[in-house]
Amino acid sequence: MLTLQAAATSCLTAICKPKLHLAACRAVLPSSGRSSIRFTNKPSYRSRALTAGRKERSFATAVMSTDEQYPGTAVERMLESRKRAQAIPKEVLNGPWEEARMAILGACGLRDLRDVPPGQGNTSHCFTDSNHCDCTTMLGEVSHSQNEGQVRGIAMGNQLGPGIKAASLEELGQGGSWCTCLNGCASDPPRDVAHLQFKSRIAFKMVWSPNEGYNTLVLVDDEGNLLNQGRPTGKLPPLRERQLNYEMVKGSKYARAASGQAA
């Protein structure tokens, strides 16, 4: 188990450098206490010499990360997703809603699939209603896990595996992504699809702020830390959906940033 300081050091040296700056590392790690994410460096392959006499290349190192509390988490993919969420330009999140949603979908590691049947990768519902607003990044072996009654309000079974495989962008790392339901997340610990069905942390959650009009959104990580925010324009999801979205996180760590935008 790594202390926060050690985990941050490991993050900075093993994962973030040179791509992810200090602020991003701080955002992807828990803000206090001890981290249950364990980072270990393991050599992934030895490059063969291209020609005789050339010096043998050194081992390339791949970072293999596991989360001891939520072992279904695809940690590398989660960190990359958060980095992308942080990097969405303000002008995009403050621009037309459909463009903002496409950026959020891409940051989650999901394709924009609208012309395929539900259950086979259709993502047209992602981040458009009150509930399907969790970006969950899970390992491939748990993507076919089913709800066996542990998540209230979710259908028994809730088999998402085939859709996850079809919709996930491979470039974010191992595992897959999905916009899972956030209902149950206000419990401590969260009792939602990500944490119970997939035993995974979320990369980020989209929450609508309870300001007048519910027209400001925030993206927060699994600890409720703010990653990004914006006030998109144009035709937003229905007002009632935005209101219900906040109601489902109200009183939890995931509501802090959204509540602050309404102050």
PENOR-V365982 format. One record per residue. N is the residue number from 1. RES is the residue in one letter. SS is DSSP state (H for helix, E for strand, C for the rest). OMEGA is omega in radians with two decimals (999 if undefined). Layout:
BEGIN
<<N | RES | SS | OMEGA> <N | RES | SS | OMEGA>>
END
This chain:
BEGIN
<<1 | M | C | -3.10> <2 | L | E | 2.97> <3 | T | E | -3.14> <4 | L | H | -3.12> <5 | Q | H | -3.14> <6 | A | H | 3.13> <7 | A | H | 3.13> <8 | A | H | 3.11> <9 | T | H | 3.12> <10 | S | H | 3.14> <11 | C | H | -3.07> <12 | L | H | -3.05> <13 | T | H | -3.01> <14 | A | H | -3.05> <15 | I | H | -2.88> <16 | C | H | -3.08> <17 | K | C | 0.08> <18 | P | C | -2.94> <19 | K | C | -2.97> <20 | L | C | -3.07> <21 | H | C | -3.02> <22 | L | H | -3.09> <23 | A | H | 3.14> <24 | A | H | 3.13> <25 | C | H | 3.14> <26 | R | H | -3.09> <27 | A | H | -3.07> <28 | V | H | 3.13> <29 | L | C | 3.10> <30 | P | C | -3.04> <31 | S | C | -3.12> <32 | S | C | 3.08> <33 | G | C | -3.11> <34 | R | E | 3.12> <35 | S | E | 3.08> <36 | S | C | 3.09> <37 | I | E | -3.12> <38 | R | E | 3.12> <39 | F | E | 3.06> <40 | T | E | 3.13> <41 | N | E | 3.11> <42 | K | E | 3.12> <43 | P | E | -3.08> <44 | S | E | 3.10> <45 | Y | E | 3.04> <46 | R | E | -3.13> <47 | S | C | 3.12> <48 | R | C | 3.10> <49 | A | C | -3.11> <50 | L | C | 3.11> <51 | T | C | 3.12> <52 | A | C | 3.11> <53 | G | C | 3.10> <54 | R | C | 3.14> <55 | K | C | 3.12> <56 | E | C | -3.12> <57 | R | C | -3.14> <58 | S | C | 3.07> <59 | F | E | 2.93> <60 | A | E | -3.04> <61 | T | E | 3.05> <62 | A | E | -3.13> <63 | V | E | 3.10> <64 | M | E | -3.03> <65 | S | E | 3.08> <66 | T | E | 3.09> <67 | D | E | -3.02> <68 | E | C | -3.14> <69 | Q | C | 3.12> <70 | Y | C | -2.99> <71 | P | C | 3.09> <72 | G | C | -3.11> <73 | T | E | 2.95> <74 | A | C | -2.94> <75 | V | H | -3.14> <76 | E | H | -3.14> <77 | R | H | 3.12> <78 | M | H | -3.13> <79 | L | H | 3.11> <80 | E | H | 3.11> <81 | S | H | 3.11> <82 | R | H | 3.11> <83 | K | H | -3.14> <84 | R | H | 3.10> <85 | A | H | 3.10> <86 | Q | H | -3.03> <87 | A | H | 3.11> <88 | I | C | -3.09> <89 | P | C | 3.13> <90 | K | H | -3.11> <91 | E | H | 3.08> <92 | V | H | 3.14> <93 | L | H | 3.08> <94 | N | C | -3.11> <95 | G | C | -3.12> <96 | P | E | -3.05> <97 | W | H | -3.08> <98 | E | H | 3.10> <99 | E | H | 3.09> <100 | A | H | 3.14> <101 | R | H | 3.12> <102 | M | H | 3.12> <103 | A | H | 3.11> <104 | I | H | 3.12> <105 | L | H | 3.14> <106 | G | H | 3.11> <107 | A | H | 3.11> <108 | C | H | -3.12> <109 | G | C | -3.11> <110 | L | E | 3.03> <111 | R | C | 3.05> <112 | D | C | -3.11> <113 | L | C | -3.09> <114 | R | C | -3.03> <115 | D | C | 3.06> <116 | V | C | -3.10> <117 | P | C | 3.02> <118 | P | C | -3.11> <119 | G | C | 3.14> <120 | Q | C | 3.05> <121 | G | C | 3.13> <122 | N | C | -3.12> <123 | T | C | -3.09> <124 | S | C | -3.13> <125 | H | C | -3.04> <126 | C | C | 3.10> <127 | F | C | 3.13> <128 | T | C | 3.14> <129 | D | C | -3.11> <130 | S | C | -2.85> <131 | N | C | -3.04> <132 | H | C | -3.00> <133 | C | C | 3.03> <134 | D | E | 2.97> <135 | C | E | -3.10> <136 | T | E | 3.14> <137 | T | E | -3.03> <138 | M | E | 3.10> <139 | L | C | -3.09> <140 | G | H | -3.08> <141 | E | H | 3.12> <142 | V | H | -3.09> <143 | S | C | 3.12> <144 | H | C | 3.09> <145 | S | C | -3.11> <146 | Q | C | 3.04> <147 | N | E | -3.13> <148 | E | C | 3.10> <149 | G | C | -3.08> <150 | Q | C | 3.14> <151 | V | C | -3.12> <152 | R | C | 3.10> <153 | G | C | 3.14> <154 | I | C | -3.09> <155 | A | C | 3.05> <156 | M | C | -3.10> <157 | G | E | 3.13> <158 | N | C | -3.10> <159 | Q | C | -3.08> <160 | L | C | -3.01> <161 | G | H | -3.11> <162 | P | H | 3.12> <163 | G | H | 3.11> <164 | I | H | -3.12> <165 | K | H | -3.09> <166 | A | H | -3.00> <167 | A | H | -3.00> <168 | S | E | 3.05> <169 | L | C | -3.07> <170 | E | H | -3.00> <171 | E | H | -3.13> <172 | L | H | 3.14> <173 | G | C | -3.08> <174 | Q | C | 3.13> <175 | G | C | -3.12> <176 | G | E | -3.13> <177 | S | E | 3.00> <178 | W | E | 3.08> <179 | C | E | -3.06> <180 | T | E | -3.12> <181 | C | C | -3.11> <182 | L | C | -3.12> <183 | N | C | -3.04> <184 | G | C | -3.06> <185 | C | C | -3.12> <186 | A | C | 3.07> <187 | S | C | 3.09> <188 | D | C | 0.05> <189 | P | C | -3.12> <190 | P | C | 3.11> <191 | R | C | -3.12> <192 | D | C | -3.08> <193 | V | H | -3.11> <194 | A | H | -2.98> <195 | H | H | -3.11> <196 | L | H | -3.09> <197 | Q | H | -3.09> <198 | F | C | -3.10> <199 | K | C | -3.06> <200 | S | C | 2.94> <201 | R | C | 2.99> <202 | I | E | 3.00> <203 | A | E | 3.05> <204 | F | E | 3.12> <205 | K | E | 3.05> <206 | M | E | -3.12> <207 | V | E | 3.06> <208 | W | E | -3.09> <209 | S | C | -3.12> <210 | P | C | 3.03> <211 | N | C | 3.12> <212 | E | C | -3.10> <213 | G | C | -3.13> <214 | Y | C | -3.03> <215 | N | C | 3.08> <216 | T | C | 3.13> <217 | L | E | 3.03> <218 | V | E | 3.01> <219 | L | E | -3.10> <220 | V | E | -3.12> <221 | D | C | -3.04> <222 | D | C | 3.09> <223 | E | C | -3.13> <224 | G | C | 3.13> <225 | N | C | -3.11> <226 | L | E | 3.07> <227 | L | E | -3.10> <228 | N | E | 3.14> <229 | Q | E | 3.11> <230 | G | E | 3.09> <231 | R | C | -3.09> <232 | P | C | -3.11> <233 | T | E | 3.09> <234 | G | C | -3.09> <235 | K | C | 3.13> <236 | L | C | 2.98> <237 | P | C | -3.10> <238 | P | C | -3.11> <239 | L | H | -3.11> <240 | R | H | 3.09> <241 | E | H | 3.14> <242 | R | H | 3.11> <243 | Q | H | 3.13> <244 | L | H | 3.11> <245 | N | H | 3.13> <246 | Y | H | -3.13> <247 | E | H | -3.10> <248 | M | H | 3.09> <249 | V | H | -3.04> <250 | K | C | 3.12> <251 | G | C | -3.13> <252 | S | C | 3.10> <253 | K | H | -3.11> <254 | Y | H | -3.12> <255 | A | H | -3.01> <256 | R | H | -3.07> <257 | A | H | 3.12> <258 | A | H | 3.12> <259 | S | H | 3.12> <260 | G | H | 3.12> <261 | Q | H | -3.12> <262 | A | H | -3.08> <263 | A | C | 999>>
END
